Amino acid sequence: MNKKLPVQFHFLVSCTLTNRGSLKNFILSIFKKEKRSLENINIVFCDDKYLLDLNRRFLQHDFYTDILSFPLSEVDKPLVGEIYISIERVRENARSLGSTLNDELHRVIFHGVLHFCGYHDKSGSDIRVMRKKEEYYLLAYHKALG
């Protein structure tokens, strides 16, 4: 019997996401390495308009962003969460950073997962730690794929 992984991808827009099974397993390994229990995480790929609406409604922020992470479980319980990613913002970020769309997409996914593992990006020092972790996991993911 094929067991359903606790990581699920949902596509509200067209998005090429390769090696989905490997990516799901790698996300699980991040939670394990960061010592965070996971019950279920949904990663939703959407457009700018959809994410802007969520940003306005739930965070009272009136600006575009590439990602929003919503923890839905109690603090001391295994994580139930949702990550929303704007493919339009990720594509624009990849262009401006000189990165590939695939690398930027994976970086943003890992960024959302790291938020659930207790990392923040509000202060300069928090941002530096977050970026190092993103790079660490991006490189590790490339190595895992071979």
C-alpha positions, 0 to 999 in steps of 0.5 A, spaced: 500 500 500 502 506 498 502 511 504 501 518 503 506 523 505 504 528 510 507 533 505 502 535 499 503 540 493 497 544 491 497 548 484 492 553 483 496 556 477 501 552 472 508 550 475 513 545 473 515 542 479 520 536 478 522 530 482 516 531 487 517 525 491 524 526 492 522 533 494 517 531 499 522 526 502 527 532 503 522 536 506 521 531 511 528 530 512 529 538 514 523 537 519 527 531 522 534 534 522 531 541 525 527 536 531 520 539 529 515 534 529 510 534 523 503 532 522 501 535 515 503 541 511 500 543 504 504 547 500 500 551 495 502 554 489 498 561 487 499 567 483 500 574 486 493 576 486 491 570 490 497 571 495 496 579 496 489 577 498 491 572 503 496 578 505 491 583 506 486 579 509 490 575 515 496 579 516 493 586 514 499 587 509 498 591 503 504 588 499 506 583 494 510 577 497 513 571 495 511 566 500 506 566 506 507 561 512 501 559 516 502 554 522 495 551 524 497 547 530 498 548 537 505 550 539 507 544 542 504 539 538 506 536 531 506 541 526 500 542 521 501 548 516 500 551 510 505 555 505 502 559 500 507 561 494 506 566 488 510 563 482 510 570 479 514 573 485 518 567 485 519 567 477 521 575 478 526 573 484 529 568 480 530 573 474 533 579 479 537 574 483 540 571 477 538 564 479 534 559 476 527 558 477 527 551 480 533 553 485 529 559 487 522 555 488 526 550 492 529 556 496 522 559 497 519 552 499 525 551 504 524 558 507 517 556 509 519 550 512 524 553 516 519 558 519 516 552 521 522 550 524 523 556 528 527 561 524 525 568 523 527 573 518 525 580 521 532 582 523 538 583 520 541 577 524 535 573 523 535 574 515 543 572 515 541 565 519 535 564 515 539 565 508 545 560 511 540 555 512 536 556 505 543 555 502 545 549 506 538 545 504 539 547 497 546 545 496 544 538 500 538 537 496 542 538 490 547 533 492 541 528 494 538 528 487 545 527 485 
